[in-house]
Amino acid sequence: MPEIRGRESGNPGGFFASSFPDGRIYYALREAVPLIDAAVLKTVRLTGGFRVVCPSSRAQEALDRFILEVPVGGNRQGLAVFTDSYLEQLLTCGTALGEIVTDATGAPAALWNAPLDNIEFKRAKNGFDIDIYVTDGARSVKVANPELCLMSVLNPEPGAVTGNSLLRGLPFVSDILLRIYKSIGSNWDRAGNLRFAVTYNPKNDSLDKAYAKERALQIARQWSETMKPGKEVRDFVAVGDVQIKVIGAESEIPDSEVPVRQMLEQIVAKTGLPPFMLGLSWSTTERMSSQQADALTSELEAYRRILDPVISKICRLYLASAGFDPRFEIIWDDITLQDEVEQSRARLLRAQSAAIEEKLSGRKEP
């Protein structure tokens, strides 16, 4: 994907920009930071499921069987599985590509989530459509049946052919976060594997000065023998002014809580999910407010609007190839984000209120 390649090349962090110059940068980002991977998968799950309703019972039965049993990628089944992978690719890369595989009669026989590694998108000659090419080294071959391809973009820039990843802007922040984690590991390596400084200070008399080198070598050999790993505890005995100190004992390990939280706040803000959904307990009383639920619901509904044309194209092609009326309606499952206990309590209060109002209205009647 030329539009993604090098997009983060100006990233001061350096690691992701230099190591992953193409669209794989965002998959590497998900692999390096588990929180980002969890956010993408959580968003896909929260988008929810759907069902397709047809006016004809025969068409409904055939379509339900197709939606449930259609092969996806050769190792999975179901239209919901295809849309989940499709949305995951869309959120990660900013562009999702799928293909409807047909049989000899032209009926949909399978679905395929196409990887974007060898795909190139170009503006068509009419200036409006998009041509899809498969690159093989120096060659670029246009796909034979573009009408069977499924393509969606996320938040495209004006005039751009491809979209923008949900993770755009996070390589720099994640690079700082990984640098902090790496330094924490290095510090704990030093703290868990102590280094000692053994200092021998000879006295001012001529005898000590004459044999200072020999005594220092003897102390070094005895110290090395004492510090050899093993179950046996050994003592170190030295004569003279010998001082033993732990290297770095005076310096404390820097507190990483504040900088790590600052980086995680940027990541969480980009994903749009509440922190507790990603396992972050920043507040003991933190819970999803109605405002947060409404904002997240609007995000999920926006993803559903992107998936609607993809589902419609697949179902319409199947119904038409099977000789059924191609009319149908896509009904998404309700998005439930609030706590079930709070919902149950709200239903109970509404029922009690209705009962009290009914009782009061009965008393007022003559």
Phi, psi and omega per residue, in radians:
M1 nan 1.810 -3.080
P2 -1.080 -0.541 -3.093
E3 -1.214 -0.472 3.140
I4 -1.551 -0.596 -3.061
R5 -1.034 2.174 3.080
G6 1.357 0.137 -3.110
R7 -1.114 -0.590 3.136
E8 -1.719 0.356 -3.083
S9 -1.143 -0.399 3.082
G10 -1.535 0.163 -3.126
N11 -1.164 2.069 3.130
P12 -1.132 -0.343 -3.125
G13 -1.079 -0.735 2.971
G14 1.631 -0.716 -2.986
F15 -1.133 -0.990 -3.084
F16 -1.180 -0.642 -3.104
A17 -1.147 -0.704 -3.070
S18 -1.483 -0.575 -3.055
S19 -1.499 -0.506 -3.086
F20 -2.283 1.437 -3.035
P21 -1.359 -0.105 -3.090
D22 -1.981 -2.864 -3.087
G23 -1.124 -0.236 3.117
R24 -1.219 -0.081 -3.134
I25 -1.019 -0.664 -3.073
Y26 -1.333 -0.547 3.024
Y27 -1.214 -0.663 3.054
A28 -1.117 -0.610 3.109
L29 -1.141 -0.744 3.109
R30 -1.141 -0.633 3.128
E31 -1.242 -0.613 -3.088
A32 -1.373 -0.588 -3.101
V33 -2.064 1.767 -3.103
P34 -1.013 -0.520 -3.138
L35 -1.084 -0.680 3.127
I36 -1.191 -0.736 3.107
D37 -1.083 -0.738 3.117
A38 -1.126 -0.637 3.139
A39 -1.142 -0.726 3.125
V40 -1.133 -0.832 -3.134
L41 -1.144 -0.660 3.124
K42 -1.130 -0.698 3.117
T43 -1.109 -0.707 3.110
V44 -1.092 -0.758 -3.135
R45 -1.165 -0.698 -3.108
L46 -1.206 -0.410 3.115
T47 -1.050 -0.506 3.000
G48 1.514 3.136 -3.141
G49 -1.753 -3.124 -3.097
F50 -2.630 2.915 2.985
R51 -2.454 2.648 -3.102
V52 -1.963 2.175 -3.055
V53 -1.919 2.236 3.116
C54 -1.968 2.657 3.108
P55 -1.251 -0.453 -3.123
S56 -1.651 2.353 3.137
S57 -1.194 -0.659 3.113
R58 -1.153 -0.738 3.102
A59 -1.158 -0.644 3.119
Q60 -1.103 -0.767 -3.138
E61 -1.119 -0.757 -3.137
A62 -1.185 -0.719 -3.129
L63 -1.187 -0.684 3.102
D64 -1.067 -0.706 3.120
R65 -1.145 -0.701 3.121
F66 -1.143 -0.769 -3.125
I67 -1.100 -0.607 -3.085
L68 -1.431 -0.579 -2.957
E69 -1.977 -0.030 -3.095
V70 -1.079 2.240 3.115
P71 -1.159 2.471 -3.135
V72 -2.257 2.012 3.067
G73 1.186 0.137 3.105
G74 1.486 -0.194 -3.115
N75 -2.339 0.092 3.135
R76 -2.447 2.973 -3.121
Q77 -2.416 2.586 3.002
G78 1.901 2.402 3.110
L79 -1.141 -0.575 3.119
A80 -1.117 -0.628 3.099
V81 -1.134 -0.714 3.123
F82 -1.118 -0.784 -3.111
T83 -1.176 -0.574 3.085
D84 -1.112 -0.833 3.104
S85 -1.140 -0.627 3.133
Y86 -1.118 -0.796 3.137
L87 -1.193 -0.651 3.100
E88 -1.078 -0.741 3.088
Q89 -1.157 -0.647 3.131
L90 -1.123 -0.782 -3.138
L91 -1.184 -0.625 -3.081
T92 -1.343 -0.843 -3.029
C93 -1.744 -0.285 -3.049
G94 1.488 -0.196 3.120
T95 -2.448 2.336 3.110
A96 -2.129 2.470 -3.108
L97 -2.352 2.277 3.076
G98 -2.347 2.954 -3.115
E99 -2.470 2.417 3.036
I100 -1.655 2.021 3.133
V101 -1.603 2.158 -3.084
T102 -1.851 2.800 3.074
D103 -1.608 -2.911 -3.084
A104 -1.136 -0.480 3.139
T105 -1.511 -0.073 -3.117
G106 1.562 0.098 3.123
A107 -1.486 2.533 3.101
P108 -1.059 2.210 -3.132
A109 -2.005 -0.393 -3.122
A110 -2.847 2.916 3.092
L111 -2.184 2.621 -3.056
W112 -2.421 2.201 3.005
N113 -1.551 1.910 -3.021
A114 -1.462 2.264 3.012
P115 -1.223 2.639 -3.050
L116 -1.690 0.118 -3.062
D117 -1.093 -0.698 -3.087
N118 -1.993 0.481 -3.125
I119 -1.913 2.440 3.091
E120 -2.298 2.378 -3.137
F121 -1.931 2.331 3.128
K122 -2.325 2.633 3.077
R123 -1.260 2.329 -3.138
A124 -1.227 2.901 -3.100
K125 -1.121 -0.487 3.126
N126 -1.317 -0.065 3.085
G127 1.356 0.071 -3.094
F128 -2.172 -0.832 -3.118
D129 -1.332 2.973 -3.136
I130 -2.125 2.232 3.061
D131 -1.681 2.419 -3.114
I132 -1.914 2.255 -3.117
Y133 -2.135 2.526 3.029
V134 -1.823 2.112 -3.083
T135 -1.672 2.408 3.093
D136 -2.351 1.532 -3.054
G137 1.262 -2.089 -3.134
A138 -1.554 -0.131 -3.103
R139 -1.664 2.551 3.043
S140 -2.264 2.065 -3.088
V141 -1.958 2.245 3.114
K142 -1.266 2.439 -3.118
V143 -1.091 2.518 -3.018
A144 -1.301 -0.651 -3.082
N145 -2.187 1.389 -3.115
P146 -1.141 -0.360 3.140
E147 -1.209 -0.288 3.109
L148 -1.665 0.031 3.137
C149 -1.595 2.543 3.104
L150 -2.060 2.142 -3.092
M151 -2.365 2.372 3.082
S152 -2.430 2.613 3.127
V153 -2.237 2.670 -3.117
L154 -2.024 2.109 3.075
N155 0.838 1.022 -3.133
P156 -1.263 2.608 3.031
E157 -1.330 2.698 -3.136
P158 -0.988 2.188 3.119
G159 1.470 -0.091 -3.114
A160 -1.417 2.616 3.139
V161 -1.486 -0.661 -3.130
T162 -1.902 2.994 -3.084
G163 -1.733 -2.984 -3.119
N164 -1.992 2.384 3.142
S165 -1.165 2.607 3.016
L166 -1.073 -0.433 -3.077
L167 -1.608 0.142 -3.122
R168 -1.076 2.313 -3.103
G169 1.650 -0.230 -3.108
L170 -1.474 -0.339 3.109
P171 -0.978 -0.712 -3.141
F172 -1.136 -0.827 -3.134
V173 -1.119 -0.742 -3.116
S174 -1.178 -0.568 3.118
D175 -1.135 -0.705 3.074
I176 -1.128 -0.736 -3.139
L177 -1.074 -0.782 3.132
L178 -1.164 -0.566 3.098
R179 -1.152 -0.666 3.092
I180 -1.146 -0.781 3.137
Y181 -1.095 -0.676 3.126
K182 -1.140 -0.703 3.114
S183 -1.171 -0.613 3.077
I184 -1.088 -0.756 3.109
G185 -1.101 -0.708 3.120
S186 -1.137 -0.723 3.131
N187 -1.120 -0.691 -3.137
W188 -1.304 -0.452 2.994
D189 -1.089 -0.726 3.115
R190 -1.236 -0.680 -3.123
A191 -1.219 -0.573 -3.138
G192 -1.501 -0.327 3.121
N193 -2.160 1.531 -2.973
L194 -1.164 2.492 3.017
R195 -1.956 2.384 -3.064
F196 -2.003 2.567 3.017
A197 -1.973 1.976 -3.139
V198 -1.803 2.048 -3.066
T199 -2.046 2.216 3.077
Y200 -1.923 2.112 -3.136
N201 -1.883 1.802 3.129
P202 -1.186 2.664 3.120
K203 -1.345 3.074 -3.073
N204 -1.408 -0.161 -3.111
D205 -1.285 2.781 -3.038
S206 -1.185 -0.526 -3.111
L207 -1.159 -0.790 3.115
D208 -1.124 -0.713 3.140
K209 -1.144 -0.594 -3.108
A210 -1.226 -0.623 -3.087
Y211 -1.881 0.370 -3.107
A212 -1.093 -0.758 -3.122
K213 -1.126 -0.820 -3.131
E214 -1.088 -0.732 3.129
R215 -1.162 -0.662 3.106
A216 -1.109 -0.717 3.097
L217 -1.161 -0.665 3.110
Q218 -1.152 -0.733 3.094
I219 -1.092 -0.713 3.141
A220 -1.103 -0.735 3.125
R221 -1.149 -0.768 3.138
Q222 -1.141 -0.652 3.113
W223 -1.177 -0.714 3.098
S224 -1.099 -0.696 3.109
E225 -1.154 -0.683 3.140
T226 -1.159 -0.642 -3.041
M227 -1.562 0.114 3.094
K228 -1.114 2.421 -3.130
P229 -1.151 2.525 3.129
G230 2.873 2.916 -3.128
K231 -1.303 -0.483 -3.086
E232 -1.313 2.323 3.105
V233 -1.542 2.169 -3.094
R234 -1.938 2.581 3.077
D235 -1.776 2.625 3.105
F236 -2.006 2.137 -3.109
V237 -2.081 2.242 3.132
A238 -2.400 2.659 3.119
V239 -1.960 2.345 -3.133
G240 1.908 -2.958 -3.117
D241 -1.502 1.602 -3.114
V242 -2.063 2.230 3.131
Q243 -2.072 2.373 -3.141
I244 -2.174 2.145 -3.138
K245 -2.309 2.630 3.044
V246 -1.459 2.218 -3.122
I247 -1.195 2.210 3.111
G248 1.433 0.154 -3.120
A249 -1.157 -0.468 -3.112
E250 -1.323 -0.378 -3.086
S251 -1.694 2.367 3.129
E252 -1.574 2.678 3.066
I253 -1.235 2.204 -3.096
P254 -1.028 2.497 3.102
D255 -1.286 2.130 -3.077
S256 -1.793 0.007 -3.034
E257 -1.092 -0.805 -3.084
V258 -1.177 -0.911 3.141
P259 -1.120 -0.625 3.111
V260 -1.138 -0.728 3.120
R261 -1.135 -0.652 3.110
Q262 -1.068 -0.727 3.117
M263 -1.202 -0.723 3.132
L264 -1.146 -0.580 3.095
E265 -1.104 -0.670 3.095
Q266 -1.143 -0.705 3.137
I267 -1.162 -0.789 -3.132
V268 -1.114 -0.704 3.123
A269 -1.088 -0.618 3.138
K270 -1.244 -0.620 -3.128
T271 -1.312 -0.478 -3.142
G272 1.452 0.088 -3.138
L273 -1.680 2.576 3.048
P274 -1.115 2.572 -3.078
P275 -1.008 -0.668 -3.052
F276 -1.193 -0.376 3.082
M277 -1.214 -0.345 3.123
L278 -1.815 0.231 3.090
G279 1.448 0.288 3.138
L280 -1.746 2.037 3.138
S281 -1.824 1.375 3.141
W282 -1.451 -0.310 -3.141
S283 -2.488 2.385 -3.121
T284 -1.206 -0.389 -3.133
T285 -1.869 0.286 -3.060
E286 -1.275 2.329 3.080
R287 -2.730 2.880 -3.075
M288 -1.353 2.127 3.077
S289 -1.460 2.931 3.126
S290 -1.133 -0.575 3.109
Q291 -1.163 -0.740 3.085
Q292 -1.113 -0.711 3.136
A293 -1.111 -0.716 3.128
D294 -1.146 -0.726 3.140
A295 -1.135 -0.759 3.129
L296 -1.189 -0.655 3.100
T297 -1.076 -0.707 3.116
S298 -1.122 -0.640 3.074
E299 -1.114 -0.801 -3.118
L300 -1.152 -0.651 3.092
E301 -1.160 -0.550 3.072
A302 -1.146 -0.697 3.073
Y303 -1.140 -0.639 3.105
R304 -1.118 -0.661 3.119
R305 -1.138 -0.521 3.086
I306 -1.268 -0.611 -3.118
L307 -1.388 -0.391 -3.099
D308 -0.971 -0.840 3.125
P309 -1.107 -0.562 3.127
V310 -1.176 -0.837 3.116
I311 -1.107 -0.710 -3.131
S312 -1.093 -0.738 -3.122
K313 -1.122 -0.706 3.139
I314 -1.180 -0.850 -3.103
C315 -1.170 -0.680 -3.136
R316 -1.129 -0.712 3.124
L317 -1.160 -0.665 3.124
Y318 -1.176 -0.821 -3.118
L319 -1.103 -0.698 3.140
A320 -1.177 -0.699 -3.140
S321 -1.221 -0.480 3.116
A322 -1.534 -0.023 3.100
G323 1.435 0.347 3.130
F324 -1.727 2.892 3.038
D325 -1.136 2.124 -3.053
P326 -1.339 0.271 3.110
R327 -1.481 2.410 3.132
F328 -2.865 3.005 3.111
E329 -2.402 2.335 3.103
I330 -1.627 2.124 -3.127
I331 -2.049 2.028 3.133
W332 -1.512 2.637 3.057
D333 -1.182 2.635 3.113
D334 -1.141 2.441 3.094
I335 -1.499 1.999 3.135
T336 -1.976 1.918 -3.117
L337 -1.976 -0.380 -3.116
Q338 -1.324 2.808 -3.137
D339 -1.151 2.401 -3.107
E340 -1.114 -0.603 3.121
V341 -1.116 -0.763 3.130
E342 -1.131 -0.661 3.106
Q343 -1.136 -0.727 3.122
S344 -1.128 -0.728 3.114
R345 -1.118 -0.678 3.110
A346 -1.135 -0.716 3.094
R347 -1.127 -0.653 3.112
L348 -1.141 -0.760 3.128
L349 -1.122 -0.676 3.105
R350 -1.135 -0.695 3.120
A351 -1.151 -0.734 3.107
Q352 -1.131 -0.694 3.109
S353 -1.109 -0.747 3.128
A354 -1.114 -0.670 -3.139
A355 -1.174 -0.702 3.121
I356 -1.148 -0.756 3.131
E357 -1.089 -0.710 3.124
E358 -1.129 -0.669 3.134
K359 -1.176 -0.736 3.130
L360 -1.171 -0.677 3.140
S361 -1.178 -0.543 3.102
G362 -1.234 -0.568 3.102
R363 -1.225 -0.536 -3.087
K364 -1.311 -0.382 -3.117
E365 -1.242 2.461 -3.118
P366 -1.217 nan nan
